Amino acid sequence: MKALPTLITWTTTRTKNMNMEDNRVKGPMKTPPHPGQILKGLYLEPLELSITDAAKGLGVTRKTLSQLINGHHGITPEMALRLSEAFNTTPQVWLNMQQNFDLRQAEKKEKNYTVQRFWQSSDAGMQPV
């Protein structure tokens, strides 16, 4: 049996003024892996499950699982329920991984929109503009 890969973790930091820049991921993992990579590396490979066998066990098509593993699709709530039951995790674990991945991808994109600020931070806390 193969040795299990090491799970990499990341942390976020929040500051008093709640500035978006201050909430960005700190440390070595600036971009979390796609949940499909986690599924493949921490579950399918160590259990020596093929995509075909795993798809059958999850009750999905091989194509659906392949697209997830290759990062072409994300974890849906329904898939999170299936994965949690199959691998003895919680659905929230899978949904959190997907949400963290999606957020980092959005932060990396060029900001091509303008937002009006309704609140500004101050030493006394949040104040309306």
C-alpha positions as CSV (number, residue, x, y, z in Angstrom):
1,M,0.0,0.0,0.0
2,K,1.3,3.5,-0.8
3,A,2.1,6.0,1.9
4,L,-0.5,8.8,2.3
5,P,0.5,12.2,1.0
6,T,1.0,15.0,3.5
7,L,-2.0,17.3,3.8
8,I,-1.0,21.0,3.3
9,T,-2.9,23.6,5.3
10,W,-3.3,27.3,5.0
11,T,-4.3,30.1,7.3
12,T,-5.9,33.5,6.9
13,T,-5.4,36.6,9.0
14,R,-8.1,39.1,9.9
15,T,-7.4,42.5,11.2
16,K,-9.5,45.1,13.0
17,N,-10.2,47.2,9.9
18,M,-11.4,44.2,7.8
19,N,-9.6,45.4,4.7
20,M,-9.7,42.8,1.9
21,E,-6.0,43.0,1.5
22,D,-5.5,42.0,5.1
23,N,-7.7,38.9,4.7
24,R,-5.7,37.4,1.9
25,V,-4.1,34.0,2.5
26,K,-0.7,34.3,4.3
27,G,2.0,31.7,4.0
28,P,3.2,29.2,1.4
29,M,-0.2,28.2,0.0
30,K,-1.3,31.2,-2.0
31,T,-3.5,29.1,-4.2
32,P,-5.2,26.1,-2.6
33,P,-5.4,23.0,-4.7
34,H,-8.6,22.2,-6.6
35,P,-10.7,19.7,-4.5
36,G,-10.4,17.2,-7.4
37,Q,-6.6,17.1,-6.8
38,I,-7.3,16.4,-3.1
39,L,-9.8,13.7,-4.0
40,K,-7.3,12.0,-6.3
41,G,-4.2,12.4,-4.1
42,L,-5.6,11.7,-0.6
43,Y,-8.4,9.3,-1.4
44,L,-8.4,7.6,-4.8
45,E,-4.7,6.9,-5.2
46,P,-4.0,5.6,-1.6
47,L,-7.1,3.3,-1.9
48,E,-5.9,2.3,-5.4
49,L,-9.4,3.2,-6.8
50,S,-9.6,3.9,-10.5
51,I,-11.8,6.8,-11.7
52,T,-14.2,4.2,-13.2
53,D,-14.5,2.3,-9.9
54,A,-14.9,5.4,-7.8
55,A,-17.5,6.8,-10.2
56,K,-19.5,3.6,-9.9
57,G,-19.3,3.7,-6.1
58,L,-20.3,7.3,-6.0
59,G,-23.2,6.7,-8.4
60,V,-22.0,9.2,-11.0
61,T,-20.6,8.8,-14.5
62,R,-16.9,8.3,-15.2
63,K,-17.0,11.6,-17.2
64,T,-18.4,13.5,-14.2
65,L,-15.8,12.3,-11.8
66,S,-13.0,12.7,-14.4
67,Q,-14.0,16.4,-15.0
68,L,-14.0,17.0,-11.2
69,I,-10.6,15.4,-10.7
70,N,-9.1,17.3,-13.6
71,G,-10.4,20.6,-12.3
72,H,-13.0,21.2,-15.0
73,H,-15.9,21.1,-12.6
74,G,-16.2,22.0,-8.9
75,I,-17.8,20.2,-6.0
76,T,-21.5,20.6,-5.9
77,P,-23.5,20.2,-2.7
78,E,-24.8,16.8,-4.1
79,M,-21.3,15.6,-4.8
80,A,-20.2,16.8,-1.4
81,L,-22.8,14.5,0.1
82,R,-21.7,11.6,-2.0
83,L,-18.0,12.1,-1.2
84,S,-18.7,12.5,2.5
85,E,-20.6,9.3,2.7
86,A,-18.1,7.4,0.6
87,F,-14.9,8.6,2.4
88,N,-16.2,9.2,5.9
89,T,-15.8,13.0,5.9
90,T,-18.4,15.8,6.1
91,P,-20.0,17.5,3.2
92,Q,-18.7,20.8,4.6
93,V,-15.1,19.7,4.2
94,W,-15.6,19.4,0.4
95,L,-17.7,22.5,0.1
96,N,-15.1,24.5,2.1
97,M,-12.3,23.3,-0.2
98,Q,-14.2,24.4,-3.2
99,Q,-15.1,27.7,-1.8
100,N,-11.5,28.4,-0.8
101,F,-10.3,27.5,-4.2
102,D,-13.0,29.6,-6.0
103,L,-12.2,32.6,-3.8
104,R,-8.5,32.5,-4.5
105,Q,-9.2,32.2,-8.2
106,A,-11.4,35.2,-8.1
107,E,-8.8,37.2,-6.2
108,K,-6.2,36.4,-8.8
109,K,-8.3,37.7,-11.7
110,E,-7.9,41.3,-12.8
111,K,-10.5,43.5,-11.1
112,N,-12.6,44.9,-13.9
113,Y,-15.4,46.4,-11.9
114,T,-16.0,49.4,-9.6
115,V,-17.7,49.1,-6.2
116,Q,-19.1,52.0,-4.2
117,R,-18.0,51.8,-0.6
118,F,-20.9,52.1,1.9
119,W,-18.7,51.7,5.0
120,Q,-15.2,52.8,5.9
121,S,-13.1,51.6,8.8
122,S,-11.8,53.9,11.5
123,D,-10.3,53.6,14.9
124,A,-13.8,53.6,16.4
125,G,-14.9,50.7,14.1
126,M,-17.0,50.6,11.0
127,Q,-18.7,53.9,10.0
128,P,-21.1,54.7,7.2
129,V,-19.6,56.8,4.4
